[in-house]
Amino acid sequence: MTAGRTTSSASQHWCTPPKYVHAIRRFFRGRIDLDPCANKHSIVEAEVEYRLPRQDGLRLEWNFRRIFVNPPYGADRARKTTIKHWLHRCHQAHVEHGAQVLALVPVATNTAHWKHYVWGAASSICFLYDTRLKFLVDGKDGGKGAPMSCAMIYWGERVEEFDRVFSEFGAVLDVRSLLGREFGGQAKKSEQPALSVEGKPAVDVPLKRIAGRGR
Ligand SMILES: C[S@@+](CC[C@H](N)C(=O)[O-])C[C@H]1O[C@@H](n2cnc3c(N)ncnc32)[C@H](O)[C@@H]1O
């Protein structure tokens, strides 16, 4: 796997490890409102989780204040989506709803998704120091860890707080000076990358907690 361009199917389910879940909670003052791509092994435990197969996080509402996203890094062939669709929703949630959004993604600075939805769109980036980031696999320590470099990206206004919380994990860059600038031409930041109408649609259910979270 390199920079989120190609990926093994197993890595699609790698869960955020405790050290980052704790930091994200600290940054969000104890509460994560939405995890739009959760799974049963995740320890993120957001107030609202979208989980396949019933809830397609790319088709449901992102009108929440504090959102954390660790998206599938590879392409979803059935739904014809990629990480680009997730980063678009991150940026869009901030612009349209004033959401504070954190995303844990591979560093891929020359890809279309970084050019359109990170550069000129996000406020701050923490380039994580982990030589091999140890995601959780099926809820457990996944061994030697991921080979690619990862970053925590932030769309929001609390850049000083982001720096305070995340600088212990990597080099934090305030990229607000790029806001509003276009990088890489072509698609505009506001353009929704097309979502397939051929892929099996998920069932949209009313926004509510997944049973069993109990918070
Ligand atoms: C990298 S894992 C992250 C899990 C969890 N958010 C965490 O950080 O611990 C990405 C998860 O997204 C889920 N997923 C993929 N496509 C999705 C979609 N369209 N809607 C909701 N969840 C999706 C997969 O089931 C996978 O387990």
The ligand as an SDF file (V2000), in Angstrom:
LIG
                    3D

 27 29  0  0  0  0  0  0  0  0999 V2000
  -10.6120    2.3400    8.5470 C   0  0  0  0  0  0  0  0  0  0  0  0
  -12.0990    1.7120    9.2850 S   0  0  0  0  0  0  0  0  0  0  0  0
  -12.3740    2.8610   10.6120 C   0  0  0  0  0  0  0  0  0  0  0  0
  -13.3370    2.4030   11.6490 C   0  0  0  0  0  0  0  0  0  0  0  0
  -13.6130    3.4400   12.7490 C   0  0  0  0  0  0  0  0  0  0  0  0
  -14.1410    4.6680   12.1770 N   0  0  0  0  0  0  0  0  0  0  0  0
  -12.3760    3.7460   13.5460 C   0  0  0  0  0  0  0  0  0  0  0  0
  -11.7330    4.7490   13.2700 O   0  0  0  0  0  0  0  0  0  0  0  0
  -12.0410    2.9850   14.4510 O   0  0  0  0  0  0  0  0  0  0  0  0
  -13.2630    2.2440    8.0530 C   0  0  0  0  0  0  0  0  0  0  0  0
  -14.6300    1.5890    8.2150 C   0  0  0  0  0  0  0  0  0  0  0  0
  -15.5490    2.2460    7.3620 O   0  0  0  0  0  0  0  0  0  0  0  0
  -16.5910    1.3690    7.0760 C   0  0  0  0  0  0  0  0  0  0  0  0
  -17.2200    1.8390    5.8430 N   0  0  0  0  0  0  0  0  0  0  0  0
  -16.7680    1.7320    4.5860 C   0  0  0  0  0  0  0  0  0  0  0  0
  -17.6030    2.3180    3.7150 N   0  0  0  0  0  0  0  0  0  0  0  0
  -18.6270    2.8240    4.4520 C   0  0  0  0  0  0  0  0  0  0  0  0
  -19.8050    3.5270    4.1490 C   0  0  0  0  0  0  0  0  0  0  0  0
  -20.1020    3.8630    2.8810 N   0  0  0  0  0  0  0  0  0  0  0  0
  -20.6120    3.8880    5.1650 N   0  0  0  0  0  0  0  0  0  0  0  0
  -20.3370    3.5600    6.4380 C   0  0  0  0  0  0  0  0  0  0  0  0
  -19.2230    2.8880    6.7920 N   0  0  0  0  0  0  0  0  0  0  0  0
  -18.3800    2.5160    5.8130 C   0  0  0  0  0  0  0  0  0  0  0  0
  -15.9470    0.0070    6.9300 C   0  0  0  0  0  0  0  0  0  0  0  0
  -16.8390   -0.9700    7.3830 O   0  0  0  0  0  0  0  0  0  0  0  0
  -14.6980    0.1320    7.8220 C   0  0  0  0  0  0  0  0  0  0  0  0
  -14.8230   -0.6860    8.9280 O   0  0  0  0  0  0  0  0  0  0  0  0
  1  2  1  0
  2  3  1  0
  2 10  1  0
  3  4  1  0
  4  5  1  0
  5  6  1  0
  5  7  1  0
  7  8  2  0
  7  9  1  0
 10 11  1  0
 11 12  1  0
 11 26  1  0
 12 13  1  0
 13 14  1  0
 13 24  1  0
 14 15  1  0
 14 23  1  0
 15 16  2  0
 16 17  1  0
 17 18  1  0
 17 23  2  0
 18 19  1  0
 18 20  2  0
 20 21  1  0
 21 22  2  0
 22 23  1  0
 24 25  1  0
 24 26  1  0
 26 27  1  0
M  CHG  2   2   1   9  -1
M  END
$$$$
